[in-house]
Amino acid sequence: MKRELTGIILAGGKSSRMGQDKGLMDFIGKRMVQYSIDIIARFTDCIIISSNNSEYKNFGFPLITDMYKDCGPVGGLHAALSASETDWNLVLACDLPFMNAELFNSLFSLIDQQDAILPIHQNGIEPLAGIYHKRMSSFFAGKAEKKEFKLHTILKERDIEYFDTSGLLERYPKLFANINTLWDIRK
């Protein structure tokens, strides 16, 4: 079901462990970023890619570059949420090829007045696969200016609703498996 929201793909990582831009790497027959595009396209036609790499323009979606450089996901979230024209935004990193729509349907069902809705499991939160309100843009700008980049720490300051993904992980154990190294691709 299409929703009134913006889909944001975070593809700005330096991929230092991979040695190349992992979003542009082939993985099981398609580019890594294409997995994120395919999931988000189930919910909205409004998709933007947050990256400083101009090659992502080839996917046909607006490319948003960081206003705050070298801030990691904080900079990407700030830039993309600033560019968004909708209140709610589905955010997904480009290195989560096993993600599925069921998670986001669960997150959408919780939307109310929070700043974000994020998955949580026994290993912690997953801040790069969630739903964020546009108002979080100014929060991320403030954190970038203060050089506070650890999402797991700074998000504790906001009104975040957490969705326990234990049941999903029983059915989809690789749901949050991200690809960071060439070894991860071979597994």
Backbone as ProteinMPNN parsed JSONL, in Angstrom:
{"seq_chain_A": "MKRELTGIILAGGKSSRMGQDKGLMDFIGKRMVQYSIDIIARFTDCIIISSNNSEYKNFGFPLITDMYKDCGPVGGLHAALSASETDWNLVLACDLPFMNAELFNSLFSLIDQQDAILPIHQNGIEPLAGIYHKRMSSFFAGKAEKKEFKLHTILKERDIEYFDTSGLLERYPKLFANINTLWDIRK", "coords_chain_A": {"N_chain_A": [[0.833, -1.173, 0.0], [0.618, 2.158, -0.921], [1.889, 5.066, 0.665], [1.684, 8.352, 2.204], [4.56, 9.487, 2.332], [8.125, 9.934, 2.491], [10.686, 8.042, 1.073], [13.829, 7.298, 2.216], [17.047, 6.563, 1.326], [19.969, 5.687, 2.806], [23.104, 6.049, 1.721], [25.673, 6.846, 2.154], [27.957, 5.963, 3.376], [31.477, 5.406, 4.012], [32.492, 2.966, 3.373], [34.858, 1.733, 4.243], [35.821, -0.738, 5.185], [35.085, -2.361, 3.134], [36.321, -1.406, 0.879], [35.314, -0.333, -1.416], [32.44, 1.423, -2.743], [29.797, 0.172, -1.111], [27.045, 0.168, -1.624], [26.874, 0.214, -4.355], [27.829, -2.175, -5.153], [27.538, -5.456, -6.606], [25.253, -7.897, -5.494], [24.016, -10.967, -5.135], [22.851, -10.847, -7.739], [21.953, -8.181, -8.123], [22.491, -4.633, -7.65], [23.474, -3.529, -4.411], [22.114, -1.256, -3.344], [19.773, -1.392, -4.749], [18.16, -3.267, -3.501], [17.209, -1.859, -1.279], [15.817, 0.178, -2.59], [13.804, -1.355, -3.821], [12.32, -2.32, -1.598], [11.431, 0.096, -0.388], [9.938, 1.192, -2.486], [7.584, -0.214, -2.384], [6.031, 1.152, -0.637], [6.028, 3.892, -1.213], [6.259, 6.322, -3.874], [7.932, 8.375, -3.758], [11.13, 8.774, -3.464], [14.341, 9.355, -2.15], [17.892, 9.546, -2.365], [20.472, 9.558, -0.107], [23.61, 10.543, -0.38], [27.064, 11.198, -1.027], [28.148, 10.466, -3.351], [28.094, 10.812, -6.714], [27.396, 8.83, -8.532], [25.078, 7.586, -7.758], [23.021, 8.98, -8.878], [22.353, 7.705, -11.188], [20.314, 5.938, -10.643], [17.955, 7.212, -10.887], [16.654, 8.77, -8.974], [16.239, 11.648, -6.813], [19.292, 12.979, -5.616], [20.721, 13.567, -2.566], [23.068, 15.464, -0.941], [25.359, 15.595, 1.842], [25.109, 18.259, 4.152], [26.532, 18.688, 6.388], [29.631, 17.588, 6.568], [31.439, 14.464, 6.807], [30.131, 13.278, 9.012], [28.909, 10.896, 9.207], [26.016, 8.749, 9.501], [24.464, 10.665, 10.882], [24.853, 13.099, 9.529], [23.831, 12.375, 7.012], [21.154, 11.707, 7.641], [20.273, 14.203, 8.573], [20.532, 15.822, 6.206], [18.839, 14.471, 4.359], [16.321, 14.401, 5.685], [15.896, 17.126, 5.844], [15.532, 17.715, 3.167], [13.245, 16.332, 2.593], [9.755, 16.377, 1.811], [7.658, 15.504, 3.259], [5.966, 14.673, 6.334], [6.479, 12.174, 7.573], [9.016, 9.681, 7.222], [10.467, 6.959, 5.688], [13.314, 5.354, 6.49], [16.168, 3.761, 5.283], [19.133, 1.955, 5.271], [21.629, 1.323, 2.748], [22.837, -1.118, 2.889], [21.456, -3.373, 3.753], [20.39, -5.977, 2.648], [18.567, -8.026, 3.193], [16.29, -7.075, 4.262], [12.755, -6.676, 4.866], [9.326, -5.99, 3.841], [7.485, -6.499, 5.832], [8.5, -5.718, 8.333], [8.414, -2.879, 8.127], [5.671, -2.436, 7.777], [4.806, -3.109, 10.326], [6.089, -1.092, 11.822], [4.86, 1.199, 10.745], [2.288, 0.909, 11.752], [2.473, 1.91, 14.274], [2.73, 4.638, 14.21], [2.342, 7.816, 15.595], [2.599, 10.464, 17.618], [5.319, 10.482, 17.949], [8.919, 11.014, 17.64], [10.334, 9.217, 16.176], [10.1, 5.819, 14.99], [11.51, 2.855, 15.748], [13.159, -0.288, 15.097], [13.934, -2.795, 17.545], [16.001, -5.192, 19.183], [17.518, -8.036, 20.82], [20.203, -7.293, 20.615], [20.195, -4.564, 20.517], [19.161, -1.306, 19.211], [18.027, -0.58, 15.843], [18.876, 1.866, 14.096], [19.033, 2.558, 11.405], [17.03, 1.565, 9.9], [14.198, 2.499, 9.909], [11.387, 4.617, 10.877], [11.174, 8.029, 10.588], [10.302, 11.251, 11.831], [10.028, 14.353, 10.132], [10.74, 16.555, 11.698], [12.972, 15.78, 13.076], [15.18, 16.57, 11.696], [16.316, 19.067, 12.486], [17.245, 18.357, 14.996], [19.262, 16.49, 14.32], [20.954, 18.24, 12.947], [21.847, 19.892, 15.028], [23.264, 18.001, 16.523], [25.253, 17.296, 14.7], [26.649, 19.706, 14.531], [27.682, 19.794, 17.091], [29.339, 17.702, 16.981], [28.498, 15.153, 17.726], [28.002, 11.999, 17.065], [27.105, 9.375, 17.487], [24.516, 7.408, 16.935], [23.093, 5.541, 18.528], [23.442, 6.576, 21.045], [22.67, 9.352, 20.989], [19.989, 9.277, 20.182], [18.594, 8.557, 22.409], [17.797, 10.841, 23.615], [15.441, 11.639, 22.53], [11.869, 11.303, 21.721], [11.26, 8.267, 21.128], [9.691, 5.498, 19.713], [9.864, 2.072, 20.224], [9.959, -0.957, 18.448], [9.65, -4.263, 19.144], [11.452, -6.731, 17.64], [11.716, -9.452, 17.929], [10.001, -11.636, 17.23], [9.896, -11.361, 14.42], [12.589, -11.804, 13.814], [12.841, -14.473, 14.428], [11.548, -15.652, 12.293], [12.891, -14.473, 10.151], [15.975, -14.627, 10.264], [18.177, -13.245, 9.173], [17.395, -10.644, 8.883], [18.413, -8.097, 9.776], [20.989, -8.282, 8.912], [23.829, -6.796, 7.83], [25.933, -5.813, 5.106], [29.219, -5.483, 5.272], [31.795, -6.199, 4.672], [33.911, -7.948, 2.304], [33.944, -10.562, 3.083], [31.445, -10.856, 4.317], [29.805, -10.895, 2.076], [30.455, -13.311, 0.947], [29.445, -15.159, 2.733]], "CA_chain_A": [[0.0, 0.0, 0.0], [1.397, 3.398, -0.995], [1.627, 5.976, 1.778], [2.204, 9.698, 2.037], [5.833, 9.574, 3.035], [9.32, 9.926, 1.651], [11.626, 6.964, 1.318], [15.204, 7.806, 2.253], [18.084, 5.532, 1.322], [21.264, 6.189, 3.264], [24.171, 5.39, 0.96], [26.8, 7.76, 2.26], [29.082, 5.405, 4.124], [32.774, 5.381, 3.322], [32.777, 1.573, 3.004], [36.299, 1.544, 4.429], [36.13, -2.167, 5.316], [34.783, -3.012, 1.861], [37.28, -0.955, -0.12], [34.57, 0.298, -2.507], [31.1, 1.829, -2.326], [29.051, -1.082, -1.022], [25.725, 0.304, -2.228], [26.988, 0.011, -5.803], [28.34, -3.524, -5.409], [26.573, -6.502, -6.942], [25.005, -8.884, -4.447], [22.967, -11.898, -5.57], [22.187, -10.457, -8.978], [21.647, -6.764, -8.311], [23.247, -3.714, -6.798], [22.999, -3.51, -3.027], [21.14, -0.189, -3.138], [18.513, -1.763, -5.392], [17.337, -3.954, -2.503], [16.534, -0.81, -0.503], [14.847, 0.81, -3.494], [12.675, -2.272, -4.01], [11.498, -2.328, -0.377], [10.792, 1.4, -0.206], [8.97, 1.406, -3.57], [6.304, -0.838, -2.008], [5.302, 2.067, 0.236], [5.957, 5.254, -1.735], [6.962, 6.623, -5.121], [8.822, 9.493, -3.445], [12.366, 8.202, -2.923], [15.565, 10.133, -2.311], [19.102, 8.842, -1.95], [21.406, 10.41, 0.611], [24.972, 10.094, -0.656], [27.959, 12.18, -1.638], [28.661, 9.826, -4.561], [27.204, 11.18, -7.822], [26.967, 7.652, -9.295], [23.726, 7.202, -7.351], [22.055, 9.655, -9.761], [21.98, 6.758, -12.241], [19.135, 5.165, -10.252], [16.779, 7.983, -11.268], [16.02, 9.446, -7.842], [17.019, 12.801, -6.358], [20.468, 12.697, -4.797], [20.889, 14.582, -1.531], [24.411, 15.392, -0.359], [25.448, 16.068, 3.223], [25.465, 19.646, 4.448], [27.574, 18.518, 7.404], [30.505, 16.538, 6.031], [32.146, 13.545, 7.7], [29.337, 13.06, 10.231], [28.267, 9.588, 9.134], [24.564, 8.757, 9.333], [23.868, 11.896, 11.413], [24.85, 14.056, 8.425], [22.914, 11.897, 5.982], [19.785, 11.865, 8.134], [19.951, 15.632, 8.565], [20.349, 16.31, 4.832], [17.675, 13.847, 3.729], [15.1, 14.878, 6.335], [15.736, 18.527, 5.438], [15.046, 17.731, 1.781], [11.94, 15.669, 2.528], [8.567, 17.233, 1.798], [6.6, 14.84, 4.019], [6.227, 14.585, 7.774], [7.046, 10.873, 7.92], [10.058, 9.241, 6.301], [10.986, 5.603, 5.849], [14.766, 5.421, 6.329], [16.77, 2.439, 5.144], [20.518, 1.943, 4.791], [21.798, 0.595, 1.481], [23.577, -2.372, 3.092], [20.584, -4.326, 4.443], [19.691, -6.625, 1.529], [17.575, -9.021, 3.618], [15.175, -6.358, 4.868], [11.491, -6.971, 4.198], [8.232, -5.043, 4.041], [6.744, -6.817, 7.058], [9.004, -4.86, 9.406], [7.923, -1.511, 7.982], [4.235, -2.441, 8.064], [4.691, -3.082, 11.79], [6.485, 0.237, 12.291], [3.819, 2.154, 10.342], [1.108, 0.753, 12.611], [2.74, 2.585, 15.546], [2.894, 6.085, 14.022], [1.475, 8.697, 16.37], [3.243, 11.772, 17.79], [6.727, 10.284, 18.278], [9.936, 11.539, 16.73], [10.752, 8.107, 15.313], [9.735, 4.461, 15.369], [12.685, 2.073, 15.37], [13.209, -1.673, 15.546], [14.855, -3.131, 18.625], [16.123, -6.627, 19.442], [18.416, -8.309, 21.954], [21.5, -6.632, 20.434], [20.034, -3.112, 20.535], [18.272, -0.685, 18.227], [18.459, -0.524, 14.441], [18.481, 3.221, 13.698], [19.106, 2.782, 9.955], [15.89, 0.88, 9.281], [13.097, 2.973, 10.733], [10.505, 5.687, 10.434], [11.553, 9.268, 11.267], [9.537, 12.456, 11.531], [10.853, 15.41, 9.536], [11.246, 17.473, 12.729], [14.264, 15.29, 13.563], [16.249, 17.207, 10.922], [17.003, 20.082, 13.298], [17.958, 17.623, 16.046], [20.498, 15.96, 13.739], [21.827, 19.382, 12.657], [22.473, 20.264, 16.295], [24.24, 16.972, 16.895], [26.384, 17.414, 13.767], [27.421, 20.878, 14.937], [28.382, 19.458, 18.343], [30.168, 16.534, 16.672], [27.954, 14.0, 18.435], [27.616, 11.191, 15.912], [26.684, 8.009, 17.831], [23.057, 7.359, 16.92], [22.574, 4.779, 19.667], [23.499, 7.44, 22.223], [21.917, 10.609, 20.869], [18.553, 9.041, 20.025], [18.0, 8.416, 23.749], [17.299, 12.157, 24.014], [14.194, 11.936, 21.808], [10.696, 10.455, 21.943], [11.355, 7.178, 20.156], [8.92, 4.28, 19.999], [10.63, 0.909, 19.791], [9.183, -2.135, 18.083], [10.412, -5.482, 19.419], [11.489, -7.547, 16.417], [12.059, -10.847, 18.253], [9.198, -12.544, 16.409], [10.36, -11.269, 13.029], [13.915, -12.413, 13.698], [12.676, -15.933, 14.424], [11.185, -16.032, 10.923], [13.875, -13.925, 9.207], [17.168, -14.4, 11.092], [19.138, -12.331, 8.535], [16.696, -9.389, 8.623], [19.278, -6.936, 9.996], [22.366, -8.588, 8.502], [24.326, -5.833, 6.852], [27.107, -6.243, 4.352], [30.28, -4.512, 5.522], [33.087, -6.678, 4.182], [33.815, -8.953, 1.25], [33.634, -11.817, 3.767], [29.989, -10.889, 4.496], [29.204, -11.249, 0.787], [30.715, -14.732, 0.677], [28.728, -16.013, 3.701]], "C_chain_A": [[0.885, 1.248, 0.0], [0.942, 4.35, 0.105], [2.17, 7.356, 1.451], [3.448, 9.842, 2.912], [6.954, 9.618, 2.014], [10.172, 8.732, 2.057], [13.037, 7.51, 1.203], [16.16, 6.622, 2.302], [19.397, 6.186, 1.731], [22.366, 5.386, 2.587], [25.444, 6.221, 1.027], [28.009, 7.223, 2.987], [30.362, 5.37, 3.313], [33.168, 3.989, 2.868], [34.255, 1.246, 3.16], [36.678, 0.071, 4.562], [35.932, -2.901, 3.995], [35.793, -2.615, 0.784], [36.633, -0.338, -1.349], [33.174, 0.625, -1.999], [30.184, 0.614, -2.31], [27.659, -0.993, -1.618], [25.726, 0.039, -3.72], [27.526, -1.369, -6.161], [27.21, -4.468, -5.785], [26.484, -7.499, -5.792], [23.792, -9.716, -4.876], [22.152, -11.308, -6.724], [21.776, -9.012, -9.147], [22.473, -5.914, -7.355], [22.631, -3.682, -5.4], [21.915, -2.454, -2.817], [19.78, -0.54, -3.738], [17.594, -2.52, -4.429], [16.552, -2.937, -1.669], [15.481, -0.104, -1.346], [13.607, -0.064, -3.621], [11.759, -2.319, -2.79], [10.733, -1.017, -0.255], [9.714, 1.642, -1.257], [7.628, 0.726, -3.297], [5.416, 0.135, -1.24], [5.131, 3.468, -0.328], [6.685, 5.353, -3.072], [7.982, 7.739, -4.91], [10.055, 8.948, -2.721], [13.51, 9.172, -3.165], [16.733, 9.294, -1.799], [20.049, 9.852, -1.317], [22.808, 9.842, 0.422], [25.775, 11.252, -1.226], [28.582, 11.64, -2.92], [27.678, 10.065, -5.707], [26.746, 9.987, -8.663], [25.547, 7.219, -8.939], [22.651, 7.928, -8.16], [21.55, 8.703, -10.833], [20.749, 5.931, -11.894], [17.838, 5.936, -10.477], [16.043, 8.678, -10.139], [16.855, 10.654, -7.443], [18.148, 12.365, -5.423], [20.671, 13.868, -3.84], [22.274, 14.403, -0.92], [24.412, 16.018, 1.038], [25.798, 17.548, 3.287], [26.576, 19.67, 5.493], [28.419, 17.331, 6.964], [31.142, 15.708, 7.148], [31.447, 13.343, 9.051], [28.65, 11.707, 10.224], [26.766, 9.704, 8.955], [23.879, 10.014, 9.879], [23.781, 12.947, 10.306], [23.881, 13.666, 7.327], [21.464, 12.047, 6.392], [19.374, 13.329, 8.135], [19.643, 16.116, 7.151], [19.07, 15.76, 4.205], [16.369, 14.317, 4.365], [14.841, 16.342, 6.011], [15.141, 18.623, 4.041], [13.645, 17.137, 1.642], [10.802, 16.685, 2.56], [7.401, 16.594, 2.546], [6.977, 14.794, 5.496], [6.955, 13.295, 8.132], [7.945, 10.353, 6.814], [10.531, 7.841, 6.658], [12.471, 5.669, 5.53], [15.321, 4.005, 6.287], [18.187, 2.578, 4.595], [20.619, 1.068, 3.548], [22.456, -0.768, 1.659], [22.781, -3.412, 3.889], [19.755, -5.096, 3.414], [18.615, -7.633, 1.925], [16.363, -8.386, 4.307], [13.885, -6.726, 4.142], [10.4, -5.986, 4.602], [7.477, -5.287, 5.34], [7.2, -5.949, 8.23], [8.382, -3.475, 9.311], [6.414, -1.42, 8.182], [4.002, -2.385, 9.569], [5.039, -1.706, 12.343], [5.418, 1.273, 11.959], [2.611, 2.09, 11.264], [1.263, 1.495, 13.938], [2.833, 4.102, 15.422], [1.85, 6.851, 14.825], [2.162, 10.063, 16.441], [4.744, 11.668, 18.073], [7.636, 10.999, 17.273], [10.398, 10.469, 15.754], [10.192, 6.803, 15.867], [10.849, 3.571, 14.844], [12.584, 0.635, 15.859], [14.238, -1.855, 16.664], [14.857, -4.649, 18.783], [17.161, -6.816, 20.539], [19.78, -7.635, 21.827], [21.396, -5.113, 20.395], [19.086, -2.607, 19.465], [18.889, -0.741, 16.832], [18.053, 0.842, 13.882], [18.497, 3.483, 12.193], [18.073, 1.964, 9.196], [14.66, 1.269, 10.083], [12.274, 4.053, 10.075], [10.85, 6.924, 11.266], [10.616, 10.398, 10.864], [10.507, 13.52, 11.026], [11.454, 16.339, 10.591], [12.597, 17.033, 13.3], [15.44, 15.921, 12.817], [17.025, 18.208, 11.773], [17.772, 19.438, 14.458], [19.293, 17.107, 15.509], [21.468, 17.084, 13.367], [22.571, 19.801, 13.922], [23.538, 19.274, 16.724], [25.464, 17.023, 15.979], [27.273, 18.589, 14.164], [28.232, 20.615, 16.207], [29.311, 18.256, 18.184], [29.781, 15.324, 17.534], [27.326, 13.09, 17.384], [27.077, 9.8, 16.243], [25.164, 7.951, 17.963], [22.486, 6.648, 18.136], [22.543, 5.624, 20.942], [22.574, 8.64, 22.086], [20.412, 10.393, 20.741], [17.847, 8.852, 21.366], [17.399, 9.731, 24.239], [15.925, 12.471, 23.42], [13.081, 10.963, 22.176], [10.656, 9.398, 20.843], [10.469, 6.03, 20.621], [9.723, 3.121, 19.433], [9.696, -0.265, 19.536], [10.067, -3.363, 18.274], [10.316, -6.423, 18.218], [11.814, -9.017, 16.685], [11.306, -11.837, 17.378], [9.617, -12.539, 14.952], [11.698, -11.972, 12.851], [13.861, -13.937, 13.776], [12.359, -16.419, 13.015], [12.233, -15.606, 9.9], [15.174, -13.623, 9.96], [18.185, -13.435, 10.487], [18.56, -10.933, 8.313], [17.607, -8.167, 8.734], [20.735, -7.204, 9.628], [22.807, -7.557, 7.471], [25.64, -6.322, 6.269], [28.173, -5.164, 4.502], [31.631, -4.911, 4.949], [32.865, -7.659, 3.039], [33.504, -10.32, 1.848], [32.116, -11.952, 3.966], [29.292, -11.308, 3.207], [29.346, -12.74, 0.526], [29.924, -15.664, 1.59], [27.442, -16.562, 3.125]], "O_chain_A": [[1.792, 1.374, 0.823], [-0.243, 4.424, 0.43], [2.996, 7.521, 0.554], [3.379, 10.261, 4.067], [6.747, 9.368, 0.826], [10.352, 8.455, 3.243], [13.392, 8.12, 0.194], [16.09, 5.786, 3.203], [19.872, 7.118, 1.083], [22.537, 4.195, 2.849], [26.203, 6.284, 0.06], [28.983, 7.946, 3.194], [30.334, 5.312, 2.084], [34.084, 3.84, 2.06], [34.84, 0.566, 2.317], [37.746, -0.332, 4.102], [36.542, -3.944, 3.765], [36.084, -3.401, -0.118], [37.338, 0.135, -2.241], [32.773, 0.152, -0.936], [29.832, 0.083, -3.363], [27.136, -2.006, -2.082], [24.696, -0.322, -4.29], [27.663, -1.697, -7.34], [26.072, -4.304, -5.344], [27.491, -7.89, -5.201], [22.677, -9.201, -4.962], [20.922, -11.277, -6.681], [21.293, -8.638, -10.216], [23.064, -6.408, -6.395], [21.416, -3.794, -5.24], [20.901, -2.732, -2.176], [18.751, -0.039, -3.283], [16.372, -2.418, -4.537], [15.37, -3.136, -1.39], [14.382, 0.177, -0.869], [12.484, 0.433, -3.539], [10.538, -2.356, -2.941], [9.52, -1.021, -0.043], [8.68, 2.236, -0.952], [6.63, 1.068, -3.931], [4.197, -0.031, -1.195], [4.185, 4.167, 0.037], [7.598, 4.58, -3.362], [8.8, 8.012, -5.788], [10.02, 8.696, -1.517], [13.635, 9.743, -4.249], [16.576, 8.448, -0.918], [20.382, 10.872, -1.921], [23.153, 8.802, 0.985], [25.222, 12.169, -1.833], [29.447, 12.286, -3.51], [26.551, 9.572, -5.67], [25.796, 10.117, -9.435], [24.885, 6.556, -9.738], [21.487, 7.528, -8.131], [20.439, 8.871, -11.337], [20.188, 5.278, -12.775], [16.749, 5.395, -10.285], [14.915, 9.131, -10.328], [18.057, 10.685, -7.708], [17.972, 11.502, -4.563], [20.78, 15.018, -4.264], [22.613, 13.321, -0.439], [23.571, 16.858, 1.361], [26.673, 18.024, 2.564], [27.439, 20.547, 5.487], [27.954, 16.192, 6.989], [31.352, 16.181, 8.264], [32.097, 13.252, 10.093], [27.888, 11.397, 11.139], [26.287, 10.649, 8.328], [22.816, 10.392, 9.386], [22.754, 13.61, 10.16], [23.187, 14.517, 6.771], [20.63, 12.467, 5.589], [18.256, 13.663, 7.743], [18.612, 16.749, 6.92], [18.306, 16.504, 3.59], [15.408, 14.603, 3.652], [13.686, 16.757, 5.912], [14.337, 19.513, 3.765], [12.944, 17.418, 0.67], [10.876, 17.708, 3.241], [6.276, 17.089, 2.476], [8.152, 14.866, 5.856], [7.922, 13.309, 8.894], [7.679, 10.552, 5.629], [10.941, 7.577, 7.788], [12.846, 6.008, 4.407], [14.998, 3.164, 7.127], [18.408, 3.238, 3.579], [19.791, 0.184, 3.328], [22.618, -1.504, 0.685], [23.358, -4.227, 4.608], [18.545, -4.889, 3.318], [17.827, -8.053, 1.077], [15.518, -9.087, 4.864], [13.905, -7.049, 2.954], [10.538, -5.248, 5.577], [6.887, -4.358, 5.89], [6.378, -5.498, 9.027], [7.878, -2.951, 10.304], [5.926, -0.419, 8.707], [3.099, -1.689, 10.033], [4.356, -1.208, 13.237], [5.103, 2.128, 12.786], [1.979, 3.113, 11.528], [0.279, 1.689, 14.651], [2.998, 4.788, 16.431], [0.651, 6.579, 14.75], [2.289, 10.742, 15.423], [5.375, 12.671, 18.406], [7.202, 11.502, 16.237], [10.806, 10.777, 14.634], [9.858, 6.7, 17.047], [11.106, 3.532, 13.641], [11.995, 0.368, 16.906], [15.26, -1.17, 16.717], [13.845, -5.31, 18.547], [17.628, -5.838, 21.123], [20.451, -7.425, 22.837], [22.414, -4.436, 20.254], [18.311, -3.369, 18.888], [20.096, -0.922, 16.668], [16.997, 0.963, 13.26], [18.021, 4.528, 11.749], [18.222, 1.704, 8.002], [14.136, 0.462, 10.852], [12.432, 4.363, 8.895], [10.822, 6.878, 12.496], [10.191, 10.493, 9.712], [11.663, 13.573, 11.447], [12.555, 16.857, 10.403], [13.288, 17.828, 13.937], [16.581, 15.814, 13.266], [18.256, 18.197, 11.778], [18.832, 19.928, 14.849], [20.329, 17.263, 16.155], [22.682, 16.901, 13.461], [23.779, 20.036, 13.89], [24.591, 19.663, 17.229], [26.588, 16.814, 16.435], [28.499, 18.485, 14.137], [29.329, 21.147, 16.376], [29.982, 17.846, 19.131], [30.64, 14.577, 18.002], [26.243, 13.378, 16.874], [26.626, 9.102, 15.334], [24.597, 8.385, 18.966], [21.499, 7.104, 18.714], [21.705, 5.402, 21.815], [21.776, 8.911, 22.983], [19.635, 11.252, 21.157], [16.625, 8.975, 21.443], [16.59, 9.74, 25.167], [15.315, 13.476, 23.782], [13.304, 9.95, 22.84], [10.09, 9.615, 19.772], [10.501, 5.643, 21.79], [10.202, 3.179, 18.301], [8.771, -0.528, 20.305], [11.112, -3.486, 17.636], [9.227, -6.851, 17.836], [12.153, -9.75, 15.756], [11.901, -12.773, 16.843], [9.687, -13.591, 14.318], [11.916, -12.657, 11.852], [14.74, -14.616, 13.247], [12.84, -17.47, 12.591], [12.443, -16.291, 8.899], [15.442, -12.46, 10.263], [18.985, -12.857, 11.223], [19.174, -10.119, 7.624], [17.571, -7.293, 7.868], [21.619, -6.431, 9.998], [22.236, -7.458, 6.385], [26.351, -7.131, 6.865], [28.056, -4.075, 3.939], [32.508, -4.068, 4.762], [31.751, -8.142, 2.835], [32.87, -11.15, 1.196], [31.565, -13.04, 3.802], [28.283, -12.011, 3.254], [28.453, -13.36, -0.051], [29.746, -16.838, 1.264], [26.723, -17.294, 3.806]]}, "name": "protein", "num_of_chains": 1, "seq": "MKRELTGIILAGGKSSRMGQDKGLMDFIGKRMVQYSIDIIARFTDCIIISSNNSEYKNFGFPLITDMYKDCGPVGGLHAALSASETDWNLVLACDLPFMNAELFNSLFSLIDQQDAILPIHQNGIEPLAGIYHKRMSSFFAGKAEKKEFKLHTILKERDIEYFDTSGLLERYPKLFANINTLWDIRK"}
